[in-house]
Amino acid sequence: MSTSSTPAKIKETDLYGPVKAFLEGQGYEVKGEIGAVDVLALGGEGQSGEPLIVELKTAFSLSLFHQGVARLSVSDLVYVAVPYQSGKRWRAGLKANVTLARRIGLGIMTVRLEDGLVQVHCDPVPYAPRKNAKRKTALLKEFAKRSGDPSKGGATRAGLVTAYRQDAIKIAAHLADHGASRGTDVRNATGVARATTMMRDNHYGWFEKVTTGVYDLSDTGRAAIES
């Protein structure tokens, strides 16, 4: 009778041999468990004198990154190493973790345990983010246009009161008081420069076209401002 065997649980020590061989191939002298450090390597092709540290874990975790950051007080050359896995979900997680590692100045290695292949996905270099001018402008524009502070930080998207919604409320209130109106009259009365465009686009379903350039509240809009 044959018995099926359960795959052996991966241990951190399973990563040590491949990582040691990889670093030795680059000219480092490597030793394990030096003080609190899993892997300490000295020398290397550049012979910079800066110790290279690798922290080994069986999977990515917040504690692994905490550990790596703590090692940055000892050396600028700190890597974290985990076993390589297959699958779309794991690769997406790897990509996100590489982004995180770059932001905090850590390197990432993976070890393919079936053949010992070590891959370096990013090196530990100081993070210098490129600013997204378009996003920054959009944030500042929304801040300036928002009247007061109607949304609590941490609210879901459904609960947000944006500058756009505030303008829509002004338009709806005017139509509720004055009935069907021309876009130019609504703009002049409310101060919402894009009043005609907003009524035409009807993002919330609050408005309905009566004739060219003239709009009124829909039943949805009337219910929204009365609620």
Secondary structure, 3 states (H helix, E strand, C coil): CCCCCCCCCCCCHHHHHHHHHHHHCCCEEEEEEECCEEEEEEECCCCCCCCEEEEECCCCCHHHHHHHHHHCCCCCEEEEEEECCCCHHHHHHHHHHHHHHHHHCCEEEEEECCCCEEEEEECCCCCCCCCCHHHHHHHHHHHHHCCCCCCCCCCCHHHCCCHHHHHHHHHHHHHHHHCCEEHHHHHHHHCCCCHHHHHHHCCCCCEEEEECCEEEECHHHHHHHHC
